[in-house]
Amino acid sequence: MNEIFYENIPQAGLLLLEQILFSFEGIPMVFVCIDKECNRYLCICDDVINEEAWLIVKIDDNRLLRILNDEDTVLSAFRDQKVIIVNREAGGEFKYNFVDYCEIDPDELPLCDQYLEMKEYLTEYIDKLKRQFLIYNFTFDLEYNMCYNGYLDLSEKHYLEGIANKSILYAA
């Protein structure tokens, strides 16, 4: 896909549409965008009647796979995160707001028990995400022992990241 969906989002830049997870009458309702650094963002269309409105949250591939495999709800991606709210009145410019999850009106969020449904057509996308990863279990003995259980990203990233901040390790 990779068509431009959002431009010039503060702190994110250009976001390209990577995959539509759910659409309604041809309108992407739940979809994934990707930035120039291959970071993924889960996007939820919140309103198309009065204005266009979306909720966007940066999501790691591990969490995205858990949502796609119905191990986590769509809402779980937003909990305890900074959320980008994008609004655009008919024909107007995009307006961006950054808010904490707890500040969002619950009526604007996905339902607490909402899983993705009817996703048979996403098999190739799920397989693509899985192929980018290799399951690993290992321990680093740096200043102290840190044990990581998760996925090793084998995508286009050519650097190690995350040891210092205890996030996922990336290597190629």
Salt bridges, closest charged atoms under 4 A:
GLU18 OE1 - ARG40 NE 2.72
GLU18 OE2 - LYS128 NZ 3.18
GLU52 OE1 - ARG88 NH2 2.64
ASP61 OD1 - ARG40 NH1 2.77
ASP70 OD2 - LYS119 NZ 2.60
GLU71 OE1 - ARG66 NH1 2.92
ASP72 OD2 - ARG63 NE 3.39
ASP72 OD2 - ARG66 NE 3.09
ASP100 OD1 - LYS82 NZ 3.30
